[in-house]
Amino acid sequence: GWKRMDIGKPAEAEPLARELVARGHRYWIENARLLLAESLIVQGKHAEAEKEVRACIALGKEHRIFLAEADSLLGACLSMDGQHEEAEPLLLQAYKDHEDEKTKDRTRERLVKLYEAWGKPEKAAEWRAKAKPPAGEGPR
């Protein structure tokens, strides 16, 4: 499912994630809910995505790795719904808590979108500037 997201096929990832959620395995259900939420967000279904993220949060308070991604996804949902003040602290916390660069970068992109939608171009520019240059390129 995540590979389908990585290659830009969220509609193909969605049914795979739904199947994993239906199976309900304790560890995988959190990951599956996050995959499902991510695929729904990319397809513009942020209200449905928010429900999946909140369900993941309710399941997995002890797994900080899941909570960081859940906070990021929930922040994205809230931002897309115009709830910028509620989204900002979730996204900032998620950025701080992420351990790998790929998920940190996704959250950074969500912060840029939040600040653009919120009418804060200087904050958007600040977060855009934090992007890592592609391999082989020097600093921006």
C-alpha positions as CSV (number, residue, x, y, z in Angstrom):
1,G,0.0,0.0,0.0
2,W,2.7,2.5,0.9
3,K,4.5,1.8,-2.3
4,R,1.4,2.7,-4.2
5,M,1.3,6.0,-2.3
6,D,5.0,6.6,-3.1
7,I,4.3,6.2,-6.9
8,G,1.3,8.5,-6.8
9,K,-1.5,5.9,-6.8
10,P,-3.6,6.7,-3.7
11,A,-6.8,5.2,-5.3
12,E,-5.0,1.8,-5.5
13,A,-3.7,2.1,-2.0
14,E,-7.1,2.8,-0.5
15,P,-8.7,-0.7,-0.9
16,L,-5.5,-2.4,0.3
17,A,-5.5,-0.2,3.4
18,R,-9.2,-0.9,4.0
19,E,-8.6,-4.6,3.8
20,L,-5.8,-4.4,6.4
21,V,-8.0,-2.3,8.7
22,A,-10.8,-4.9,8.4
23,R,-8.4,-7.6,9.4
24,G,-7.7,-5.7,12.6
25,H,-4.3,-7.0,13.6
26,R,-3.2,-5.0,16.7
27,Y,0.1,-3.7,15.3
28,W,-0.8,-3.4,11.7
29,I,-4.2,-1.7,12.2
30,E,-2.5,1.6,13.2
31,N,-0.3,1.5,10.2
32,A,-3.2,0.5,7.9
33,R,-5.3,3.4,9.3
34,L,-2.5,5.8,8.6
35,L,-2.1,4.5,5.1
36,L,-5.8,4.7,4.5
37,A,-5.9,8.3,5.9
38,E,-3.0,9.3,3.7
39,S,-4.6,7.8,0.6
40,L,-7.9,9.6,1.4
41,I,-6.2,13.0,1.9
42,V,-4.4,12.8,-1.4
43,Q,-7.8,12.0,-3.0
44,G,-9.3,15.1,-1.3
45,K,-11.4,13.0,1.1
46,H,-10.2,14.8,4.2
47,A,-13.3,14.4,6.3
48,E,-13.1,10.6,6.0
49,A,-9.4,10.7,6.5
50,E,-9.8,12.6,9.8
51,K,-12.0,9.8,11.1
52,E,-9.3,7.2,10.4
53,V,-6.6,9.3,12.0
54,R,-8.7,9.9,15.1
55,A,-9.3,6.1,15.3
56,C,-5.6,5.5,15.0
57,I,-4.8,8.0,17.8
58,A,-7.4,6.2,20.0
59,L,-5.7,2.9,19.4
60,G,-2.1,3.7,19.7
61,K,-1.1,6.3,22.4
62,E,1.9,4.1,23.4
63,H,3.4,4.1,19.9
64,R,4.9,7.6,19.4
65,I,6.0,6.8,15.8
66,F,2.3,6.3,14.9
67,L,1.2,9.3,16.8
68,A,3.7,11.6,15.0
69,E,2.3,10.5,11.7
70,A,-1.3,10.6,13.0
71,D,-0.7,14.2,14.3
72,S,0.7,15.2,10.9
73,L,-2.3,13.6,9.0
74,L,-4.8,15.1,11.5
75,G,-3.2,18.5,11.1
76,A,-3.5,18.2,7.3
77,C,-7.2,17.2,7.6
78,L,-7.9,20.2,9.9
79,S,-5.9,22.6,7.7
80,M,-7.8,21.5,4.6
81,D,-11.0,22.1,6.5
82,G,-9.9,25.7,7.4
83,Q,-9.2,24.9,11.0
84,H,-5.7,26.4,10.9
85,E,-5.3,27.3,14.6
86,E,-6.1,23.7,15.5
87,A,-3.8,22.2,12.8
88,E,-0.7,24.2,13.5
89,P,0.3,22.7,16.9
90,L,-0.3,19.2,15.6
91,L,1.9,19.7,12.6
92,L,4.6,21.4,14.6
93,Q,4.7,18.6,17.1
94,A,4.7,16.0,14.4
95,Y,7.6,17.6,12.7
96,K,9.5,17.6,16.0
97,D,8.6,14.0,16.7
98,H,9.3,12.4,13.3
99,E,12.6,10.4,13.3
100,D,13.1,9.9,9.6
101,E,13.6,12.5,6.9
102,K,10.9,11.3,4.5
103,T,8.1,11.7,7.0
104,K,9.6,14.9,8.4
105,D,9.6,16.3,4.9
106,R,5.9,15.3,4.3
107,T,5.0,17.2,7.5
108,R,7.1,20.2,6.4
109,E,5.2,20.2,3.1
110,R,1.9,20.2,5.1
111,L,3.2,23.1,7.2
112,V,3.9,25.1,4.0
113,K,0.3,24.3,2.7
114,L,-1.1,25.3,6.1
115,Y,0.6,28.7,6.2
116,E,-0.3,29.4,2.5
117,A,-4.0,28.6,3.1
118,W,-3.9,30.6,6.4
119,G,-2.6,33.7,4.6
120,K,0.8,33.6,6.3
121,P,3.2,33.7,3.3
122,E,6.3,34.5,5.4
123,K,5.8,31.4,7.6
124,A,5.2,29.3,4.4
125,A,8.5,30.6,3.0
126,E,10.3,29.8,6.2
127,W,9.1,26.2,6.1
128,R,9.7,25.9,2.4
129,A,13.3,27.0,3.0
130,K,13.8,24.0,5.4
131,A,13.6,21.6,2.5
132,K,16.6,19.4,1.9
133,P,18.1,19.8,-1.6
134,P,17.9,16.8,-3.8
135,A,20.9,14.4,-3.8
136,G,23.8,15.8,-5.7
137,E,22.7,19.5,-5.3
138,G,24.2,22.0,-3.0
139,P,22.4,24.1,-0.5
140,R,19.6,26.3,-1.7
